[in-house]
Each structure stands twice: as structure tokens, then as C-alpha cells.
Amino acid sequence: MALGVLWLVAGLLAVRQTAAVLRLPPEERLTDLETWIGPEGVLRVPGPLYENGAFTGTPFAGLVLKPLTRSAEQSLGVFWTFGTLLLVVALGFVAARILPRPVSRRTALSAAPVAISLMVVSLPVRNTFTLGQTSILPVLLVLLALLPRASEHSSGILAGVAAALEPTVLLFAPLLWMTGRRRAAGTAVGTFAVSSALAWAVLPGDSATYWVNHVAGAGLGRPADSLHNQSLHGLLLRLGLNGVPELVLFAVLAGVVGVIGLRRAAHYAHDGQLLLAAAMTGCVAVAVAPTAWMHQQLWILLAVVGRVGRRQADRIVWPVLVVMVMTLTAAAVVPTTKGIHLIGQNAPLLVAIAAACAVPFLDRGSPYWRRPVPTEYAEPEAGRWRWTPVLRFLRRPLDRPNLLLELLLIRAGYWCYSYIRGSAPETRDVAEHHAHQIIDLETALHIDIELRFNRLVAGSWIEGGMNYYYTTFHFLVPLSLLGWMYLRRPVAYRRARSALAIATVIALFGFWLYPLAPPRLMPALGYIDTANGPQDLAKPEFGPLTELANQYAAIPSLHIGWSLWCAVVIVLLAPKLWMKLLGAMYPVLTTTVIVGTANHYLLDAVGGAVVLTCGFGLQYVLVGRSREPEGASAKAREPAAAAGELSTVAGAVRGHGTAEISRD
């Protein structure tokens, strides 16, 4: 059953990707392929291959594609798309075959559909589909060359042909040599030389342009300092280095990465982890190449097979990191805060270098390879009703979750929340109509105090403090509490962050179903936007987040939902009475601020309290009680854990607290 579901998912993803490409307008589909398609087919173009700089493949790649010159342009697009899909499927099966042995029957059966699914959703494969590139073929040829049953002669030929299509793949020749397959290494170099010489004989002008004028294709296609170029050369250019100093530094760094990466790859190849060795060598190729475009970065995704960490709970961290970097945009992985945004923009390169040179993958001989340190779980507890908890199979871990995994998931979750919230309907007329409904209801309830209080705050000595409070504490306090609970009360942390996440997801339904203009966007009624001043509602300006935040996502107020969550956590966990009282005052103070700054109505605050109540209630229904077992917190506060992680948590708090302030 599970295997069938995996294959169904893989099939649906493959069909969706194929349909997404074929449904594009002709001028937007297979754009790289279209640049060198002539009136009668591939390469029927006037002049040399590299005349306009659009064709970035090797002369041998152009020569191999000559048989397609009689294909009509439209049929070629369909053929090319389905051919690429078949290559992805074949690559998935080969990757499954090259996994280190022994593997369980379940792993052997599920590896192929999982690999195909991950590749289809990855940015390199999606980019290959859209552009009409051939970069999947060299990866497939290399993995075929590394199959245990492949002869040295055939391995060398396959690797050599792959290098002729993508020159940096020639780095696999040293890997073959270092692993004792010297005949295969020699054959690979010879095949590469013969293939390139053949292309030179047939296309001498193009070969000279590619190998001499552009130094193995450098300078073809987009500018080398483009963010799409995830090589060390591209990184140095983006950092502002140019000329001889940049070339010298690039050569030194490339040499260091090459030596360390190939030595490590050879070690893991000797250990029987051939797929990991191939991925590490490919990561070296990405880093040291003059240009490593997105469609050439599939090697990085293959590094997901490496096993890292002694604890069972840590095993998923590296795969999650690799998959996130290779499937999501830079903004989804790292906040766009000035300074650290460079990490997100260069994340594929950094992951490639880490995989090749730094990540301590386990050897198969390690006692933790097949038996990692197990996670300790609490005994299941019965709920108030017989049918609770609904998800009885979910056990409650008692240890501290991996910090990097938590930060990745929090970042990805908040990015998804921001994206969905920003995509919610923003019809001004509907939002203003809903605002009048809220005002009328509050008037009927005799709680319409927003206008009078807003005018009292505007221009007074407390206006600046309220504006600062509104834009800062919304992130600072919850993240600080999450950091404290992570270090001191890990069991409570798991439950509290889950309830907060559920409440935030529920709030998205309110934003979608009931877009609401907050008081500050109703200036005709006399409200004053204390933070941004009077607005032209046709073209509002709310600072750097004007185009990112949905200004009509007002009900429920997550300022209140999150502050009330903080109050619940503090009241339940704080050791001192004065701390509990201070925590209980936090949502009251937040309500005062959101009303005084004209960001919310009182009923928005009620909505925030409702979604938080639903968050805790739904969590109870799904997983049961959240009581912390006796001694669990003390056991989790191991001396080795807290010191090194505190600075990271504090950095995350500062980054989130100042970079991504939105108006809910």
C-alpha cells in the first residue's frame, strides 16, 4: 500500500512537471533549446554555434544533437520534454541501485519512487525541463559508470562521454584512479580527448571558440556574477573581486576544495558508499567550475544520501537541509535580512562545499550507521474522552529537538505563512465593507473605543513607544520564549511551538475568508496611522514590506494570538509569581498598543484569542495531554547542550525580530 502511494506521488509529480512545461507559450518553453533551433530543426542556425552566446554546451554536445536536425520544432519540444522525463526516471532507478548495501527490502523498493519525486520537485530538474537542457544525461552516465557490476572499460567510456558533454565531470577520472580503477580512469580521459577531438575536427571554429576563447565555456550564457552561477568564481565576482586577484583566489580555493573533496569522496567510495562519493565529487565540480548554472546542480541533491549524526533524531537534519536548499527559493531558506541574505543567495554553493569538504558523514563501519542512539519517548496518556487523542500513533519525545532542524522548519513555516497570507484576497471595497460591519457590531456592543483612543495616542508622548512596541515585540518575545523553552524545558517547547503553529495556520483561514481593512486604512472615519502617516490608498506606502504584506489580513490579530500564547507559557512555566503576573499583563498591553496605533479593532483581538484557543484545543484532540513528565526537564538540561546553542538562538531572535515585521 505504502509503496503504491509513493509511486502514485512520483507519477503525479512527473505528470504535473511535464504538463507545466508543455502548457507554457512557445516563446517561454525550452528557451535554451529554442535559441539554437533553426527553421528546420536543431542546429540549423546560420553561423557558428556560439555566435550569439546563447548556446552554452560543448561542441561535442552540439555534434551529438546533429541527428535531431530533421525534427520539426513543435514535435521536438514534446519529444525533448518526455525524453527528459525518461532520463529522470532512469536516474532514479540507477541511484536506487547504487545505494550502499545491505539495504532492507522496504528501502530497496521505495528508493526509486522517492528519488524520482525529489528530483522532479528540485530546482535543477525543474530548470532543466523549462530550459530544455541536457544536464541530466552526464549525471546518469556517471552513475552508470559507478555501478558495481560495470566493467572498467565501460565505466571509463561512460565517464568520458559525460565529461565531453560537461567538462567538469572529468573530475571523476581522479576519483576512479584514487579508488583503484586506474584503467577506467585512463579510459575516461582518453574517451573525453577522442570525443573532443572529433568535435574539433567537425566543428573547428566552434571548438576554438569554446575551449580557447571562452576557456571551457566560461563567459557563455548569463554573466558569471549572476546569482544563478553557484560556483566559487561566481561568488567571488558577486563579492566585488575582479581581475587577477579574483582569478588567483579562485584558483587557490578551487584547489583546496578539489583536493579535500576528492580525498573524502575516495574514502567513502572505498567504504562502499558509491552514490555519496559521486555526489561529493559532483559537488566539487559545482564549486570549482567557472560557471555552475542551476540545471547543473543536481549533484547537490544526491548528497542527501549521506548519514549524519549519532542520534536518531539528528538523522533527518541533513536531508531536510539539502532538500530545502534544492527545492525552495533563497528567501524561503534564509531571511532576507541585510547581511545574512548572502547565505540564502549562495546556499547551493555553501551546501555543495559543506558536503564535499566538511560534513562528517558516517562510515558503514560505525556502530551508529545502522543503530543510532534511540529517542526516548513518554508513555502514552489517555485523554479526557475515550476517542482522544486522535493520533495515538504519535509518541511524545522527551529529548531536545535538533536546533538546526527547528530553525529550518520555523523559517520554512514562516515563509509559507507569509506567502499564503500575502496571496489572500486584497479587494479594497470588500475589506472596507467588512470594516464597516465590524464597526457597526462594536457600536451595537458599546465597545467602539478605537477612534477615541487612537486620537488620544496620536501626537502624544506615548506614540513613539507604541509604534516601537508594535513592530518589535511581536517577534522578539515569542522567539525569546521559544529559545528559553528549547534550552530549559524541551518537552514543553515541543508542545508549545506546535500549538502556536496550529493557531497561526488557523488564522490564515480568517485572512482568506474575511479580508478586513484595519482602522489605519479607514482615514475617512478619522483614524490616524501613527507609524506611517496619511496614506494614498491607491498607492499606499508602509515601508519595505509594502509589497510583501497583505494589509487587509487584520482578523484575527496574531499580535494578540501570539501575545496570549506567551502569557499562557509564562503563567504555566515561570517560577516566580511576579513573572506570572508580568506575563499575564503582556496580552493586555499588546491589545492597548494595537488599538492605540489603529492597527486593529477590539474584535480582531477577540479573533486572536479564539484562534489560539483553537490551537491548544486542536493539539489536545490530536495528540492528547501536554503534561511534562516528572524529571524530564532536568534530564534534558545537560551541560553540553545549552552553552553552544544559546548564541545561535539569540542570533535567530535578533534576525527575525528586525527583518520580517508584518502587519496582521
BABABA-630774 format. One record per residue (C-alpha): x, y, z; residue number from 1. Coordinates in steps of 0.1 Angstrom, whole numbers, padded with zeros to 4 digits. Layout:
PT  east north    up   n
PT     X     Y     Z NUM
...
This chain:
PT  east north    up   n
PT  0000  0000  0000   1
PT  0027  0025  0010   2
PT  0048  0016 -0020   3
PT  0018  0022 -0043   4
PT  0013  0056 -0027   5
PT  0049  0065 -0033   6
PT  0047  0056 -0069   7
PT  0014  0074 -0073   8
PT  0030  0106 -0058   9
PT  0061  0102 -0081  10
PT  0038  0098 -0111  11
PT  0016  0127 -0103  12
PT  0046  0150 -0098  13
PT  0062  0139 -0130  14
PT  0029  0144 -0150  15
PT  0025  0178 -0134  16
PT  0060  0189 -0143  17
PT  0056  0177 -0179  18
PT  0023  0194 -0182  19
PT  0036  0226 -0167  20
PT  0063  0228 -0194  21
PT  0041  0218 -0224  22
PT  0014  0243 -0213  23
PT  0038  0272 -0215  24
PT  0036  0295 -0245  25
PT  0061  0285 -0272  26
PT  0082  0316 -0265  27
PT  0086  0306 -0228  28
PT  0091  0269 -0232  29
PT  0125  0253 -0237  30
PT  0141  0287 -0240  31
PT  0177  0275 -0241  32
PT  0168  0249 -0267  33
PT  0149  0274 -0288  34
PT  0180  0296 -0291  35
PT  0197  0271 -0313  36
PT  0168  0257 -0331  37
PT  0166  0268 -0367  38
PT  0137  0268 -0392  39
PT  0144  0231 -0400  40
PT  0154  0217 -0366  41
PT  0182  0217 -0341  42
PT  0214  0234 -0350  43
PT  0201  0246 -0384  44
PT  0212  0281 -0375  45
PT  0231  0305 -0396  46
PT  0267  0310 -0385  47
PT  0287  0294 -0356  48
PT  0271  0277 -0325  49
PT  0284  0304 -0302  50
PT  0278  0334 -0324  51
PT  0251  0349 -0301  52
PT  0264  0334 -0269  53
PT  0231  0316 -0262  54
PT  0243  0281 -0267  55
PT  0264  0270 -0237  56
PT  0270  0233 -0244  57
PT  0303  0218 -0255  58
PT  0310  0214 -0293  59
PT  0306  0176 -0287  60
PT  0271  0182 -0273  61
PT  0263  0201 -0305  62
PT  0277  0173 -0326  63
PT  0257  0147 -0307  64
PT  0225  0166 -0313  65
PT  0230  0167 -0351  66
PT  0207  0137 -0357  67
PT  0178  0158 -0344  68
PT  0182  0184 -0371  69
PT  0153  0169 -0391  70
PT  0128  0172 -0363  71
PT  0101  0198 -0366  72
PT  0103  0224 -0339  73
PT  0069  0216 -0323  74
PT  0074  0178 -0322  75
PT  0109  0184 -0309  76
PT  0096  0202 -0278  77
PT  0073  0173 -0269  78
PT  0100  0148 -0276  79
PT  0125  0167 -0256  80
PT  0102  0171 -0226  81
PT  0093  0134 -0225  82
PT  0129  0124 -0231  83
PT  0140  0145 -0201  84
PT  0113  0128 -0180  85
PT  0126  0094 -0190  86
PT  0161  0104 -0181  87
PT  0149  0114 -0146  88
PT  0131  0081 -0141  89
PT  0162  0062 -0153  90
PT  0184  0083 -0129  91
PT  0161  0074 -0100  92
PT  0163  0037 -0107  93
PT  0201  0039 -0111  94
PT  0205  0059 -0079  95
PT  0184  0033 -0060  96
PT  0207  0005 -0074  97
PT  0238  0022 -0062  98
PT  0228  0027 -0026  99
PT  0253  0011 -0001 100
PT  0245 -0025  0007 101
PT  0229 -0041  0025 102
PT  0196 -0023  0025 103
PT  0162 -0035  0038 104
PT  0136 -0047  0013 105
PT  0115 -0017  0021 106
PT  0143  0007  0014 107
PT  0152 -0011 -0018 108
PT  0116 -0009 -0031 109
PT  0109  0027 -0020 110
PT  0142  0042 -0030 111
PT  0134  0047 -0067 112
PT  0100  0065 -0063 113
PT  0114  0087 -0035 114
PT  0144  0096 -0056 115
PT  0122  0104 -0087 116
PT  0099  0125 -0066 117
PT  0127  0145 -0050 118
PT  0143  0151 -0084 119
PT  0111  0162 -0101 120
PT  0104  0189 -0075 121
PT  0140  0201 -0073 122
PT  0151  0233 -0088 123
PT  0178  0218 -0111 124
PT  0154  0194 -0127 125
PT  0126  0219 -0130 126
PT  0150  0243 -0146 127
PT  0162  0216 -0170 128
PT  0127  0209 -0180 129
PT  0119  0245 -0186 130
PT  0151  0254 -0205 131
PT  0154  0222 -0225 132
PT  0190  0215 -0212 133
PT  0209  0182 -0213 134
PT  0225  0183 -0178 135
PT  0207  0152 -0165 136
PT  0225  0130 -0191 137
PT  0260  0134 -0177 138
PT  0248  0126 -0142 139
PT  0231  0094 -0154 140
PT  0262  0084 -0174 141
PT  0285  0089 -0143 142
PT  0262  0068 -0120 143
PT  0261  0041 -0146 144
PT  0299  0041 -0147 145
PT  0300  0037 -0109 146
PT  0276  0007 -0108 147
PT  0294 -0022 -0091 148
PT  0290 -0046 -0120 149
PT  0302 -0021 -0147 150
PT  0335 -0032 -0162 151
PT  0364 -0008 -0162 152
PT  0363 -0003 -0199 153
PT  0326  0006 -0200 154
PT  0329  0027 -0169 155
PT  0357  0047 -0185 156
PT  0338  0052 -0217 157
PT  0306  0064 -0199 158
PT  0326  0088 -0177 159
PT  0345  0101 -0207 160
PT  0314  0108 -0227 161
PT  0298  0125 -0197 162
PT  0329  0147 -0194 163
PT  0327  0155 -0231 164
PT  0292  0168 -0225 165
PT  0301  0186 -0193 166
PT  0339  0192 -0189 167
PT  0339  0195 -0150 168
PT  0327  0158 -0149 169
PT  0363  0149 -0158 170
PT  0369  0152 -0121 171
PT  0355  0117 -0118 172
PT  0387  0104 -0136 173
PT  0408  0112 -0105 174
PT  0381  0096 -0083 175
PT  0383  0064 -0104 176
PT  0421  0065 -0101 177
PT  0421  0070 -0063 178
PT  0397  0041 -0058 179
PT  0420  0017 -0077 180
PT  0401  0017 -0110 181
PT  0431  0032 -0129 182
PT  0422  0016 -0162 183
PT  0388  0031 -0161 184
PT  0403  0065 -0152 185
PT  0426  0063 -0182 186
PT  0398  0052 -0205 187
PT  0377  0081 -0193 188
PT  0404  0107 -0201 189
PT  0410  0090 -0234 190
PT  0373  0090 -0243 191
PT  0370  0126 -0234 192
PT  0400  0135 -0255 193
PT  0388  0115 -0285 194
PT  0353  0129 -0283 195
PT  0365  0165 -0280 196
PT  0390  0159 -0309 197
PT  0362  0145 -0330 198
PT  0341  0176 -0324 199
PT  0372  0198 -0331 200
PT  0376  0180 -0365 201
PT  0340  0186 -0375 202
PT  0335  0220 -0358 203
PT  0369  0236 -0356 204
PT  0358  0271 -0353 205
PT  0332  0264 -0326 206
PT  0358  0242 -0307 207
PT  0383  0270 -0308 208
PT  0357  0295 -0295 209
PT  0346  0272 -0267 210
PT  0380  0258 -0255 211
PT  0403  0288 -0262 212
PT  0383  0320 -0264 213
PT  0359  0311 -0236 214
PT  0382  0287 -0216 215
PT  0358  0257 -0214 216
PT  0327  0277 -0219 217
PT  0333  0305 -0193 218
PT  0316  0336 -0204 219
PT  0288  0319 -0224 220
PT  0252  0325 -0214 221
PT  0244  0348 -0185 222
PT  0270  0370 -0167 223
PT  0293  0349 -0145 224
PT  0284  0371 -0115 225
PT  0247  0361 -0118 226
PT  0231  0345 -0087 227
PT  0223  0315 -0110 228
PT  0260  0308 -0111 229
PT  0267  0289 -0079 230
PT  0304  0284 -0083 231
PT  0333  0299 -0063 232
PT  0341  0320 -0093 233
PT  0305  0335 -0093 234
PT  0306  0340 -0055 235
PT  0339  0360 -0057 236
PT  0326  0381 -0085 237
PT  0294  0389 -0065 238
PT  0316  0399 -0036 239
PT  0332  0426 -0058 240
PT  0365  0409 -0067 241
PT  0377  0412 -0103 242
PT  0407  0406 -0125 243
PT  0439  0388 -0115 244
PT  0433  0389 -0077 245
PT  0400  0372 -0082 246
PT  0414  0346 -0105 247
PT  0443  0338 -0082 248
PT  0420  0335 -0051 249
PT  0396  0314 -0072 250
PT  0424  0290 -0082 251
PT  0436  0286 -0046 252
PT  0401  0280 -0032 253
PT  0393  0256 -0061 254
PT  0424  0237 -0055 255
PT  0417  0233 -0018 256
PT  0381  0223 -0023 257
PT  0392  0199 -0051 258
PT  0419  0181 -0030 259
PT  0398  0178  0002 260
PT  0366  0169 -0017 261
PT  0382  0142 -0039 262
PT  0401  0126 -0010 263
PT  0369  0124  0011 264
PT  0350  0111 -0019 265
PT  0376  0084 -0024 266
PT  0373  0075  0012 267
PT  0336  0070  0011 268
PT  0339  0051 -0022 269
PT  0362  0027 -0005 270
PT  0336  0024  0022 271
PT  0311  0012 -0003 272
PT  0291  0045 -0004 273
PT  0294  0050 -0041 274
PT  0264  0073 -0045 275
PT  0276  0095 -0018 276
PT  0311  0096 -0034 277
PT  0296  0105 -0067 278
PT  0276  0133 -0051 279
PT  0306  0147 -0033 280
PT  0327  0147 -0065 281
PT  0298  0164 -0083 282
PT  0297  0190 -0055 283
PT  0334  0196 -0061 284
PT  0326  0201 -0098 285
PT  0299  0226 -0090 286
PT  0323  0246 -0067 287
PT  0354  0247 -0089 288
PT  0336  0252 -0123 289
PT  0339  0286 -0139 290
PT  0301  0285 -0141 291
PT  0276  0262 -0124 292
PT  0241  0271 -0135 293
PT  0210  0259 -0117 294
PT  0204  0230 -0142 295
PT  0240  0217 -0134 296
PT  0235  0215 -0096 297
PT  0217  0181 -0094 298
PT  0248  0167 -0078 299
PT  0240  0186 -0046 300
PT  0206  0169 -0043 301
PT  0223  0134 -0045 302
PT  0243  0143 -0013 303
PT  0210  0137  0006 304
PT  0220  0100  0009 305
PT  0248  0108  0034 306
PT  0241  0098  0070 307
PT  0250  0123  0096 308
PT  0246  0122  0134 309
PT  0247  0097  0162 310
PT  0212  0103  0175 311
PT  0182  0090  0156 312
PT  0166  0124  0160 313
PT  0195  0141  0141 314
PT  0194  0118  0111 315
PT  0168  0138  0093 316
PT  0185  0172  0096 317
PT  0210  0169  0067 318
PT  0184  0155  0042 319
PT  0159  0183  0052 320
PT  0186  0209  0047 321
PT  0196  0196  0013 322
PT  0160  0192  0001 323
PT  0150  0227  0013 324
PT  0180  0243 -0004 325
PT  0175  0224 -0037 326
PT  0137  0228 -0039 327
PT  0129  0262 -0023 328
PT  0139  0298 -0032 329
PT  0166  0316 -0013 330
PT  0141  0337  0006 331
PT  0123  0306  0019 332
PT  0155  0291  0034 333
PT  0172  0322  0049 334
PT  0156  0355  0059 335
PT  0162  0385  0036 336
PT  0178  0405  0064 337
PT  0208  0425  0051 338
PT  0240  0406  0057 339
PT  0226  0371  0062 340
PT  0207  0372  0029 341
PT  0240  0363  0012 342
PT  0238  0329  0029 343
PT  0204  0323  0012 344
PT  0216  0336 -0022 345
PT  0246  0313 -0021 346
PT  0230  0284 -0003 347
PT  0235  0258 -0030 348
PT  0273  0266 -0032 349
PT  0276  0265  0006 350
PT  0258  0232  0008 351
PT  0280  0218 -0020 352
PT  0312  0228 -0003 353
PT  0299  0215  0031 354
PT  0291  0181  0015 355
PT  0324  0179 -0002 356
PT  0347  0191  0025 357
PT  0331  0194  0059 358
PT  0301  0173  0068 359
PT  0311  0143  0089 360
PT  0292  0115  0071 361
PT  0292  0082  0090 362
PT  0312  0053  0077 363
PT  0294  0020  0073 364
PT  0316  0005  0100 365
PT  0304  0030  0126 366
PT  0282  0015  0153 367
PT  0258  0043  0147 368
PT  0254  0035  0110 369
PT  0225  0011  0114 370
PT  0218  0017  0151 371
PT  0217  0054  0161 372
PT  0211  0064  0197 373
PT  0173  0060  0200 374
PT  0149  0087  0210 375
PT  0133  0084  0244 376
PT  0095  0087  0244 377
PT  0070  0094  0272 378
PT  0044  0068  0280 379
PT  0010  0075  0262 380
PT -0017  0090  0284 381
PT -0054  0087  0280 382
PT -0074  0118  0271 383
PT -0105  0133  0288 384
PT -0126  0114  0263 385
PT -0122  0079  0251 386
PT -0117  0090  0215 387
PT -0088  0113  0223 388
PT -0061  0116  0213 389
PT -0070  0110  0177 390
PT -0034  0105  0165 391
PT -0025  0078  0191 392
PT  0005  0066  0170 393
PT  0023  0099  0176 394
PT  0047  0094  0205 395
PT  0060  0123  0227 396
PT  0098  0127  0225 397
PT  0115  0136  0258 398
PT  0147  0149  0244 399
PT  0156  0183  0230 400
PT  0150  0185  0192 401
PT  0178  0193  0169 402
PT  0184  0231  0168 403
PT  0192  0234  0131 404
PT  0162  0214  0122 405
PT  0140  0236  0143 406
PT  0153  0268  0128 407
PT  0149  0254  0093 408
PT  0113  0243  0099 409
PT  0104  0276  0117 410
PT  0119  0296  0088 411
PT  0102  0275  0061 412
PT  0069  0276  0080 413
PT  0070  0313  0084 414
PT  0078  0318  0048 415
PT  0048  0296  0038 416
PT  0027  0316  0062 417
PT  0038  0349  0047 418
PT  0033  0336  0012 419
PT -0002  0324  0018 420
PT -0011  0355  0038 421
PT  0003  0377  0011 422
PT -0018  0358 -0015 423
PT -0050  0363  0003 424
PT -0077  0385 -0014 425
PT -0069  0422 -0011 426
PT -0100  0437 -0026 427
PT -0103  0472 -0011 428
PT -0140  0475 -0015 429
PT -0147  0442  0002 430
PT -0122  0449  0030 431
PT -0137  0483  0037 432
PT -0172  0469  0037 433
PT -0161  0443  0063 434
PT -0146  0471  0083 435
PT -0179  0489  0084 436
PT -0195  0457  0096 437
PT -0170  0453  0124 438
PT -0175  0490  0134 439
PT -0213  0486  0134 440
PT -0211  0454  0155 441
PT -0188  0471  0180 442
PT -0211  0501  0182 443
PT -0240  0478  0189 444
PT -0219  0461  0217 445
PT -0208  0496  0230 446
PT -0171  0487  0226 447
PT -0162  0510  0197 448
PT -0134  0528  0215 449
PT -0108  0526  0188 450
PT -0113  0561  0173 451
PT -0112  0580  0206 452
PT -0082  0561  0219 453
PT -0063  0564  0186 454
PT -0067  0602  0186 455
PT -0056  0602  0222 456
PT -0024  0584  0213 457
PT -0016  0602  0180 458
PT  0008  0630  0186 459
PT  0012  0622  0223 460
PT  0044  0612  0241 461
PT  0035  0575  0240 462
PT  0030  0574  0203 463
PT  0067  0565  0195 464
PT  0068  0539  0222 465
PT  0037  0522  0210 466
PT  0050  0522  0174 467
PT  0083  0506  0185 468
PT  0064  0481  0207 469
PT  0041  0471  0178 470
PT  0069  0465  0153 471
PT  0094  0448  0177 472
PT  0078  0428  0205 473
PT  0056  0408  0182 474
PT  0086  0387  0172 475
PT  0111  0393  0200 476
PT  0090  0380  0229 477
PT  0077  0347  0213 478
PT  0111  0339  0199 479
PT  0128  0346  0232 480
PT  0103  0323  0249 481
PT  0109  0296  0223 482
PT  0146  0299  0228 483
PT  0143  0296  0266 484
PT  0120  0266  0265 485
PT  0142  0249  0239 486
PT  0172  0252  0263 487
PT  0154  0246  0297 488
PT  0121  0229  0290 489
PT  0124  0209  0258 490
PT  0092  0188  0263 491
PT  0071  0219  0269 492
PT  0089  0235  0240 493
PT  0076  0208  0216 494
PT  0040  0212  0227 495
PT  0040  0250  0229 496
PT  0055  0255  0195 497
PT  0031  0231  0180 498
PT  0001  0249  0195 499
PT  0014  0282  0182 500
PT  0019  0268  0147 501
PT -0016  0253  0146 502
PT -0031  0287  0157 503
PT -0011  0305  0130 504
PT -0024  0281  0103 505
PT -0060  0286  0115 506
PT -0055  0324  0113 507
PT -0048  0321  0076 508
PT -0084  0310  0070 509
PT -0096  0342  0086 510
PT -0073  0363  0063 511
PT -0087  0344  0033 512
PT -0123  0343  0042 513
PT -0127  0378  0057 514
PT -0103  0404  0043 515
PT -0106  0434  0066 516
PT -0094  0470  0064 517
PT -0078  0479  0097 518
PT -0086  0513  0113 519
PT -0054  0529  0099 520
PT -0067  0522  0064 521
PT -0100  0540  0071 522
PT -0088  0576  0073 523
PT -0122  0589  0061 524
PT -0135  0579  0095 525
PT -0108  0599  0113 526
PT -0083  0572  0122 527
PT -0046  0581  0121 528
PT -0018  0557  0111 529
PT  0007  0566  0138 530
PT  0036  0547  0122 531
PT  0033  0557  0085 532
PT  0011  0588  0085 533
PT -0016  0597  0060 534
PT -0018  0573  0030 535
PT -0028  0574 -0006 536
PT -0049  0543 -0005 537
PT -0045  0538 -0043 538
PT -0007  0536 -0038 539
PT  0000  0530 -0001 540
PT  0035  0531  0013 541
PT  0041  0511  0045 542
PT  0079  0509  0043 543
PT  0099  0480  0029 544
PT  0071  0455  0035 545
PT  0045  0474  0013 546
PT  0047  0448 -0015 547
PT  0051  0418  0008 548
PT  0025  0420  0035 549
PT -0013  0418  0029 550
PT -0026  0449  0046 551
PT -0061  0435  0048 552
PT -0051  0405  0069 553
PT -0064  0420  0101 554
PT -0087  0395  0117 555
PT -0078  0375  0137 556
PT -0050  0396  0152 557
PT -0019  0374  0155 558
PT -0004  0401  0177 559
PT -0029  0391  0202 560
PT -0028  0354  0194 561
PT  0009  0353  0198 562
PT  0010  0375  0229 563
PT -0017  0354  0246 564
PT  0004  0323  0238 565
PT  0033  0340  0255 566
PT  0011  0347  0285 567
PT  0000  0311  0288 568
PT  0036  0298  0286 569
PT  0048  0323  0312 570
PT  0020  0316  0336 571
PT  0024  0279  0334 572
PT  0062  0277  0334 573
PT  0076  0308  0352 574
PT  0088  0300  0387 575
PT  0080  0334  0403 576
PT  0047  0350  0409 577
PT  0058  0384  0397 578
PT  0069  0367  0364 579
PT  0034  0351  0360 580
PT  0017  0385  0367 581
PT  0040  0402  0342 582
PT  0033  0375  0316 583
PT -0004  0378  0321 584
PT -0002  0416  0315 585
PT  0016  0411  0282 586
PT -0016  0405  0260 587
PT -0034  0433  0278 588
PT -0006  0457  0269 589
PT -0005  0444  0234 590
PT -0042  0450  0230 591
PT -0037  0486  0241 592
PT -0010  0491  0216 593
PT -0028  0476  0185 594
PT -0059  0497  0192 595
PT -0039  0529  0200 596
PT -0019  0527  0168 597
PT -0050  0520  0147 598
PT -0038  0486  0136 599
PT -0067  0466  0148 600
PT -0102  0467  0162 601
PT -0111  0451  0195 602
PT -0129  0423  0177 603
PT -0097  0415  0159 604
PT -0082  0408  0194 605
PT -0111  0386  0202 606
PT -0104  0367  0170 607
PT -0067  0363  0180 608
PT -0078  0348  0213 609
PT -0102  0324  0195 610
PT -0076  0311  0171 611
PT -0051  0305  0200 612
PT -0078  0286  0220 613
PT -0085  0265  0189 614
PT -0047  0259  0185 615
PT -0044  0245  0220 616
PT -0077  0226  0217 617
PT -0069  0210  0184 618
PT -0035  0200  0197 619
PT -0052  0183  0227 620
PT -0076  0165  0204 621
PT -0049  0153  0181 622
PT -0021  0143  0205 623
PT -0036  0144  0240 624
PT -0023  0159  0272 625
PT  0008  0181  0271 626
PT  0018  0175  0307 627
PT  0056  0173  0312 628
PT  0067  0140  0329 629
PT  0085  0145  0362 630
PT  0122  0149  0358 631
PT  0120  0154  0320 632
PT  0131  0190  0321 633
PT  0160  0183  0344 634
PT  0172  0154  0324 635
PT  0171  0174  0292 636
PT  0192  0202  0307 637
PT  0225  0186  0300 638
PT  0256  0208  0305 639
PT  0269  0201  0270 640
PT  0238  0214  0253 641
PT  0230  0249  0264 642
PT  0262  0269  0260 643
PT  0269  0264  0224 644
PT  0233  0268  0213 645
PT  0224  0299  0232 646
PT  0242  0323  0208 647
PT  0225  0307  0178 648
PT  0191  0312  0193 649
PT  0199  0348  0202 650
PT  0210  0354  0167 651
PT  0179  0340  0153 652
PT  0158  0361  0176 653
PT  0176  0393  0165 654
PT  0173  0384  0128 655
PT  0136  0376  0129 656
PT  0128  0404  0153 657
PT  0141  0431  0130 658
PT  0138  0418  0095 659
PT  0104  0404  0089 660
PT  0079  0426  0107 661
PT  0045  0424  0091 662
PT  0011  0438  0099 663
PT -0015  0413  0108 664
